[in-house]
Amino acid sequence: MRFDRIEVPGEHEARERAWDVVRAAYAEREPVPRPRRRLAPAVVLGLAVALTAVALSPPGRAVVDSVRKAIGIESAEEALFSLPVPGRLLVVSDSGAWAVANDGSIRRLGDYREIRCSPFGRFVAAARANELAALEPDGDVHWKLSRPGVRAPEWGGTLTDTRIAYVSRGRVRVVAGDGTGDHALAPGRAAAWVPGSVRLLAVAGTSGVSLVDVETSETRWTTPVRAATLAWSADGTRLLALGVGRYAVLSPMGKVLTEGRASAGAFAPRGHALALIRGDRLEVDGRLRFRGTGAFGDVTWSPDGGWIAVAWPEADQLVFVRAAGRRKIEASANVADQFESTSTPRLAGWCPLPQP
């Protein structure tokens, strides 16, 4: 079942005003001595009238709709039965890493805590405590490398020449896509390859974000932006630096283009459209695309750029939102059970189907 909704002009502003009215009405409901309890019905009636008046207008119905979605999308499927477009959705739960095919078939890839797609969907880089591995799409191990404290793998390069950057004991290391030539590069907590390059790597370190030449170990530039994760836009014109509750978008030369509050973010697979999670809001280039209650989790784009997947822990749902144009939403519930987890799984990417 699908959930369609058209955003009414001025809806967000009206929603905020309506909530202010409701909050004010509730705040006026102060405790009173027992003899005056007869006033309580009047307060309740006033609150009911306020809510009824709000609900009669189109923006008001949007407010009620937000309340209704407090426990998730009502029209959500009972489980993740399929993906809205072709690709392979990567998910990490308490029980390990999983890959979801177009038809909803799910394969457990192993006891990994982080996974990432290779640039063209042929392989998956997977990390656990003391191991980095390259997996086939069906989960078969292509190769593996033992290193202490492996985390944050990122695969970059071209169709015929790839590299994986990863972190081991506070240092960024680099290894070829075939598992050879592993070596330490620089101190850091995360890294991201310039699209199409096996030479230029953005590194998040203690002094900020730097662009490093892997072949010469030369640092091209450094900017004092603190980040826990990094991601380049597909066209190489933007670098997303995500910290704790904040983000910054940098130019290819390290200049801060924009910054603000966000808990998660991802660039589209083409161009540099940016999806950000701001608490209970999903925004694309500053435009609201979906809003619920509680805080959303991870976000990732479909390979064709048409859809955005969002993890919604409070509702135990995965929500798929059309990225542009007419509003369209699909959702799947009970995903924690489906992925054998005690909590809502994390989204680790949406891989394209392997090219022939």
PyMOL commands that set and color helices and strands:
alter all, ss='L'
color gray80, all
select helices_A, chain A and resi 11-27+34-56+58-71+313-315+335-338
alter helices_A, ss='H'
color red, helices_A
select strands_A, chain A and resi 3-4+88-93+96-100+106-110+114-117+124-128+131-135+141-146+150-157+162-168+171-176+183-187+190-193+200-205+208-213+219-223+229-232+239-242+246-250+256-261+264-267+274-278+281-284+287-291+299-301+307-312+317-322+328-333+346-351
alter strands_A, ss='S'
color yellow, strands_A
deselect
rebuild
show_as cartoon
